[in-house]
Amino acid sequence: MIDKAINVYSSLSKRNTDKDSIEFLRSLRDTKVLYTSNISADNIYRFFSLLLDASGIISATEGTFDSFSIGDTKHIGKNKDIKGILSGKEEGIRDWMCSVLFQGWVKHDKPNLQISKDLRYVLPKEQKACDFKILGKNISPALVECKRIHPEATNPSPNIIEKILEKLDEAKGQLKRTERYLNEGGFHKIVILDVASYGDNTVCEQGIMKVVGFQEDSHITSIIDELRRAQVSEIDEIIICWSNLYYFQGYPRAFAYYTRQIPLSQKPANISYTGWTIEYYPRGKDTRDYLELRISSIARSSAWIKASWHSTTDNLVTYTLENDLIDN
């Protein structure tokens, strides 16, 4: 699997992009087998993140998962722009991946949806367009803008709601300009907000499982309540995205990219972005290795992940010595 991930990034690196990720994957591959005893938790987390990004790129470019190969990169931008993004700062890469993951999700087994190429490469550059136009059966035509909210290095804990509202104002302009340029009305306007970076230092212990990232029933619900109080206008729907990294016995075993829809109007779009999951479990009670990999275009619940951990490590069954039955 690491070789396949290297091939994905190598396809992009022909344009001198993302060399850092390739070198990291090569160093990880040289360990021969993924064991928790010789690879740090941080490196496993980074591997999960790169694997998720690669999955989004493969789907967005209409590549193949069987060979884990990239398709047509024109679907995700111009070559020089991809080169500039992937050779830039981590924040810029993550901003771009927010939109690529959504585009990849739509193209992965969503036959009722049709998504445009990135409209920023269709409209004149000065228009500052939104990201995508979505069409499909039983949905309202929609325009989508993807925004990632991340803390500033000099102020890692600013008011997240203030930053979200700033991004929403920016998105309103992009959506309006795009609708005006396309000369089509009646679009359902959607903004996807990725707030995952704010949960990087949030840890929740849940029995045998440790979860890093925002929790839906507390952090995400609080953000949604604040947005409702702010009475956001000119946008029909916000989709909040965040991630959870799941640890078992001290090491990452699953990485889920969650979504939550916030309808702001009476005009439903019925897109229902469901996120992604990377699961990489051992087989059997020897939990030092990584043997069973699952990639899903849906965010699996914590209950699902806990049950998967128990089943793959054979902890749902208790074994005892064989006893003879005595016939009374």
Residue pairs with C-beta under 8 A, 6 or more apart in sequence:
1 51
1 68
1 293
2 25
2 28
2 29
2 47
3 29
4 67
4 68
5 25
5 47
5 50
5 51
5 54
5 68
6 22
6 25
6 26
6 29
7 68
7 69
8 54
8 57
8 58
8 68
8 69
8 70
9 18
9 21
9 22
9 25
9 50
9 54
10 22
11 69
11 70
11 73
12 18
12 57
12 70
12 73
12 82
12 86
13 19
13 22
15 79
15 80
15 82
15 83
16 83
16 87
17 82
17 83
17 85
17 86
17 87
18 86
18 87
19 87
21 50
24 43
24 46
24 50
25 47
25 50
28 34
28 39
28 43
28 47
31 38
31 39
33 289
34 44
34 47
34 280
34 289
34 290
35 288
35 289
35 290
36 44
36 249
36 250
36 251
36 287
36 288
36 289
37 288
41 247
41 250
41 251
41 252
44 251
44 252
44 290
45 245
45 252
45 255
48 245
48 252
48 255
48 278
48 280
49 255
51 278
51 295
52 101
52 255
52 257
52 276
52 278
53 97
53 100
53 101
54 68
55 65
55 104
55 276
55 278
55 295
56 97
56 100
56 101
56 103
56 104
56 105
56 276
57 63
57 70
57 76
57 100
57 104
58 64
58 65
58 68
58 69
58 70
58 71
58 104
59 103
59 104
59 105
59 107
59 108
59 297
60 75
60 76
60 100
60 103
60 104
60 107
61 70
61 71
61 72
61 73
61 75
61 76
62 71
62 72
62 75
62 107
63 69
63 70
63 71
64 71
65 295
73 79
73 82
74 117
75 103
75 117
75 118
76 82
76 100
76 103
76 118
77 85
77 118
77 120
77 121
78 121
81 121
85 92
85 93
85 96
86 93
91 148
91 150
94 148
94 150
94 194
94 197
95 147
95 148
98 146
98 147
98 148
98 192
98 194
98 241
99 118
99 131
99 132
99 146
99 192
101 257
101 276
102 131
102 132
102 144
102 146
102 192
102 273
103 115
103 118
103 131
103 132
104 297
105 273
105 274
105 275
105 276
105 297
106 113
106 115
106 134
107 115
108 297
109 297
112 136
112 137
112 138
112 139
113 134
113 135
113 136
113 139
113 271
114 134
114 135
114 136
115 132
115 133
115 134
116 122
116 132
116 133
116 134
118 131
118 132
119 129
119 130
119 131
119 132
119 133
119 178
120 128
120 129
120 131
122 129
123 129
123 177
123 178
123 181
124 181
127 177
127 178
127 181
128 173
128 174
128 177
129 174
129 177
129 178
129 181
130 143
130 144
130 145
130 171
130 174
130 175
130 177
130 178
131 144
131 145
131 146
132 143
132 144
133 141
133 142
133 143
133 144
133 178
133 182
133 187
134 141
134 142
134 143
134 144
134 190
134 269
134 271
135 141
138 270
139 188
139 269
139 270
139 271
140 186
140 187
140 188
140 267
140 268
140 269
140 270
141 184
141 186
141 187
141 188
142 187
142 188
142 189
142 190
142 269
142 271
143 175
143 178
143 179
143 187
143 188
143 189
143 190
144 190
144 191
144 192
145 171
145 174
145 175
145 190
145 191
145 192
146 191
146 192
146 194
147 167
147 168
147 170
147 171
147 191
147 192
147 193
147 194
148 193
148 194
148 196
148 197
149 160
149 163
149 164
149 167
149 193
149 194
149 195
149 197
149 198
150 197
150 198
151 157
151 158
151 197
151 198
152 158
160 195
160 198
160 223
161 223
161 226
161 227
161 230
164 193
164 195
164 223
164 227
165 230
165 232
167 191
167 193
168 191
168 193
168 232
168 235
168 238
171 191
171 235
172 234
172 235
175 187
175 189
175 191
175 234
175 235
176 234
179 185
179 187
179 189
188 236
188 237
188 267
188 268
188 269
189 234
189 235
189 236
189 237
190 235
190 236
190 237
190 238
190 239
190 269
190 271
191 235
191 237
191 238
191 239
192 238
192 239
192 241
192 273
193 238
193 239
193 240
193 241
194 241
194 242
195 214
195 223
195 240
195 241
195 242
196 213
196 214
196 241
196 242
196 243
196 257
198 214
199 212
199 213
199 214
199 219
199 242
199 243
199 244
200 212
200 213
202 212
202 213
202 214
202 215
202 219
203 210
203 211
203 212
204 210
204 211
204 212
204 215
205 211
206 302
206 306
208 248
208 249
208 306
208 309
209 246
209 247
209 248
209 302
209 305
209 306
209 309
210 246
210 247
210 248
211 244
211 245
211 246
211 247
211 302
212 244
212 245
212 247
213 242
213 243
213 244
213 245
214 220
214 242
214 244
216 258
216 260
219 242
220 240
220 242
220 258
220 260
223 240
224 240
224 260
224 262
227 238
227 262
228 262
232 238
232 264
233 264
235 264
236 263
236 264
236 265
236 267
236 269
237 261
237 262
237 263
237 264
237 265
237 268
237 269
238 261
238 262
238 264
239 259
239 260
239 261
239 262
239 273
240 259
240 260
240 262
241 257
241 258
241 259
241 273
241 275
242 257
242 258
243 255
243 256
243 257
243 258
244 255
244 256
244 258
244 302
245 252
245 254
245 255
246 252
246 253
246 254
246 255
246 256
246 302
246 305
247 253
248 287
248 309
249 287
253 279
253 280
253 281
253 305
253 309
254 277
254 278
254 279
254 280
254 281
254 300
254 305
254 308
254 309
255 277
255 278
256 275
256 276
256 277
256 278
256 299
256 300
256 305
257 275
257 276
257 277
257 299
258 275
258 299
259 273
259 274
259 275
259 299
261 272
261 273
274 297
274 298
274 299
275 297
275 298
275 299
276 295
276 296
276 297
276 298
276 299
277 294
277 295
277 296
277 298
277 299
277 300
277 305
278 293
278 294
278 295
279 292
279 293
279 294
279 295
279 296
279 300
279 305
279 308
280 290
280 292
280 293
280 294
281 290
281 291
281 292
281 294
281 308
281 309
281 312
281 313
282 288
282 289
282 290
282 291
282 292
282 312
282 313
283 291
283 292
283 312
283 313
284 313
284 314
285 313
285 314
285 315
287 313
292 312
294 308
300 308
309 315
310 316
